[in-house]
Amino acid sequence: MRYTIDSIYPEKERKLFTNREVELAILDKNTEKILDNSGENICFIGLRRVGKSLTLKEYISRLDRNKIFAVYMDFERLDTTPEFFAVQ
């Protein structure tokens, strides 16, 4: 079965991911807390092109899909028209 993350995080992009294990560990710990009903929302804030989206895509690709379902939306690409947003 092909998952959505596979279509937005191709192998070429995966090769760019490097050493964000600390950030991935923080996300993993918070995910476990969410499953225990004690997690909190996390917001990635930073300058453009520093790896926020890449880190999130990598994390989603590593998730146990039997335990949790994650959604990735690139709002920068969806801000054109309501029709385009609905289709995407």
Number of C-alpha atoms within 10 A of each C-alpha: 3 6 9 12 15 12 9 13 16 10 10 8 12 14 8 9 13 11 8 13 11 9 14 17 12 11 17 16 12 17 19 14 13 14 11 9 9 10 13 10 7 9 7 9 8 9 7 8 8 10 16 15 16 18 21 16 21 18 18 22 17 11 14 10 11 6 9 12 9 13 8 12 10 10 9 7 10 15 10 10 8 10 9 11 12 8 7 10
